[in-house]
Amino acid sequence: MRLAIALARENVERQTGGPFGAAVFDEEGRLVAPGVNVVVTSNCSILHAEMVAIALAQKKLARYDIGDEGRSHYALVASTEPCAMCFGAIPWSGVTRLVCGARDEDARRIGFDEGPKLSDWHKALQKRGIRVTRDVLREEAVAVLDLYAGLGGPIYNAGRHG
């Protein structure tokens, strides 16, 4: 989680993207792939930190199913709980664990639209065999969101101004 938060903070400080970081780790805790949010700088709405980390991990492992049909276990660590899009992608990625820092409501508080998501989204993932751990270093993760808002970083919700 410290890496995901550090990636998010560096992304904010360098003004290279939004206040979100993520990383995929193997069973031994080794980094497979990092990801940061580059929606604005890439002009691509799907390039959220989780999506970037998943895509890079799939490329590195040379398979779309990171877990290799259950033979391997990988964790996705995200500085903030997933938005609706990332929530949908997580089961398809093949990860077996999700670890989150800040909560959905923390991102919404500074203006991000996290999309329509089940209120018990974490239980839905758990039913699909994905362990979910929430609130890991939440205060530190929220501090990055607040830094972004304080610096006037763009809130890039399509169809909305702000």
N, C-alpha and C positions, 0 to 999 in steps of 0.2 A: 504494500500500500504506500509505503514511503516513496517508492519509485514513481508510482502513478501520480501521486500528489506533486512530486518534484517536476515531473514532466508537464503537468498542468500549469504549475507556477512559472516554469521557464517559458512555456508557450505564451502566457500572459505577459511576462516581462519583456520578451522579445517581440511582442505584438505580431506573432505568427499564427494566431488562431484563438479559439475559445478556451475557456477555463476548465478544460476536461482532459484528463490523461488516463491511459489504460495500458495494460500489459498482459501478455499470456505467458504463463510459467508452466514448466513441466512438473512431474511428480516430486522431483528432488528440489524444487524451488529455483531451478535455473531459468533465466529469462530466455524465452523463445522469440518474442516479438513485442516491441513497444508500440504505442500509438498515441497520437495527440489529435485534437480536433482542429481540422484545417478547412472548415466549411467556407469561411469568408475568403481566405487567401487562395483557395483553389477554385472558388465559384462552383462548388459541388455540395449540395445539401446532404448527401449521404456520408460524407467523410467525417463522421463522429469518431472520437477516440477509440471506442470499442470496435467499430467497424474497421478502422485502420489496423488495429492490433490483430483482429481476427484474420483479416485479409493477408497481412504480412506473415502471420503464423502459418496459414494455409499454404502460402507460396513457399515458405521455407521448408515446411514438412512435405510439400509436393502432394497434398491431398486436401480435398474439400472437407472431409470429416477429420477434424483435428484429433479426435479420440480414436480414430482407426477402428471403427465398429466396436468400441468398448475395450479394446486391447490396451489402450493408453489413457491416462488421466491427466487433463490439463485444466488449469484454473485461469479464468479471466478476472483480473483485478482492475476495478474502475474507480476513479476518484469520486464519482457520483453515480447514484443508481441509474439504470438504463432508462432512456426515453422509450416511447412506444416502438419506434423502428428498431432500436438496438435490442429491446426485449424480444421482439419477433425473431431477430437473427440469432440470438444466443442458442436456442435449442438446435437450430440447423447447423451451427458451427462445430458441434461435437465436444465442446467443453463440458466438464462434469462438475465444475465448481465456479461460483460467482462470488466475488468479495467486493463489497461496496463501501465507500467512505461517506460522502454527503448523501442526504436523502433527496428524493424527488421534490419535496416541498422546499428544500433549500435552493434548488435551481429555479423553481417557479417564483420564489420570493424576489429574485433579482430580475425576473421578467422572461425567463425562458419558457416556452410552451413545450412541455414534455409529451404532449399528445395524449390521446385516449388510451388509457392502460387499465387493466384490471386492478381493482383496489387490493386484491390479494395476489398480485403478480408473482411475488416470491414463492407462494404456496403452489402456484401453477407450474413454476419451474421445478420445484422440488418433486412434484408429481411426475415430472418427466425425467427424474433421476439427476437433477442438477442441484447440488447443495448450495444454499445461499447464506452468506454471512453479511450482515448489515452493520452500519455504524462504526466501522473500523477507522480509527483516527478521524472521526467525523469533524471535530472542531478544526483540525488542520485543513481538511478538505473544504470546509465552509469558508475558511479564511481566504482560500484562493478564489472562490466565487465572489466574495466581498471585495477582494483586491481588484478583480476584473471590473466589477460594477463601479468601484471607486475611481478607477482610471478611465471610466467612460467607454469601456469596450462595447462594440456593437452587439445588440440583442437581435439575432438574425432569425426571426420567425417569419417564414414566407407569408406574404399576404397581410402582414402587420407591420406597422411602422413603430420604431422605438429604439 
